[in-house]
Amino acid sequence: MNNESIETINRKRKLQIIGVMVGIFLVLALLFAVMLYALQVKSKGSVEKGPTAYTYKELLASNGMELHVLKTSPSNVTLTSIQNNVALTPYYGVNGGFFYEKALLSIAVVDGMPVNGDIKEYGSGDENAKYARGTLVWDGASDKLSVQVVRNASDLKVMDHTRFWAQGGISMSLGEDQDWLKQMKNEQAPNPEDNRLRSAMVYDHEGMLYLIVSSTKGSLQVFRDAIVEQVAGGNLEDGIFLDGDGSSQLRSAEKILTGDNRPVAQMVRLVK
């Protein structure tokens, strides 16, 4: 083999080696790009995590009722129309008031506007349909909670009608153990004696808010007794029952309760 042939072979080998090195470099560059993208996605995901300004507790009452409780400040809550199961939304919180198909039958108003339509529109959240019922109101101007028994959102009493939320339900009448059953009947609470899943919103003397869903079934009496016994260490002020049965739903980082998997019209949502 002459020198020219040997030189040609060596040139080919060098080109092959260079090609392999270039290929290795391209593969490493691709792997680096994939790793960088994954880190960006992970970082983005950590920024978009769900709300954290709440605490979660799972409580078991002596009557066997199991409660799941989200505790937060009322300023960290808003009301949202979802037309979906709470567990299938990107939000944390619990189901809201009563509804029929996509129409809200309970007040659900934020800053003077119903969440499911226009003012005075049927099913918008502008009224408690048919009856004056217990409505939990957060007055943003005074940072105070109260339960007001009203039929229409226009009857609510707040300091600033552009800075509040109001969620309709059924009065729990906490602290009025002699009269709560009468008030509950006056407000036409549906199926109070049935063993059903239950949900509620209550608040304590310090103004902290508790969103509560049961994972065991019971009557309104059993559910109320469990809340009085277990939530806030006997420091509760008042609250309302929300829609129950298969509508009793909750979503948080710690727990997901789907009820009977039905969609609900509206939810009580944690903001941050």
Secondary structure, DSSP 8 states (H G I E B T S, - for coil): --HHHHHHHHHHHHHHHHHHHHHHHHHHHHHHHHHHHHHHHHHHHHHT----SSEEEEEE-TTS-EEEEEEE-GGGEEEEEEEE-GGGSS--EEE-S-EETTEE-S-EEETTEETTSSTT-TTSSSB-SSS-EEEEEEETTTTEEEEEEESBGGG---S-TTSEEEEE-EE--TT-TTTHHHHHHHTT-SSSSS-B--EEEEEETT--EEEEEESS-B-HHHHHHHHHHHSGGG-EEEEEE---GGG--EE-SS-EE-TTS--EEEEEEE--
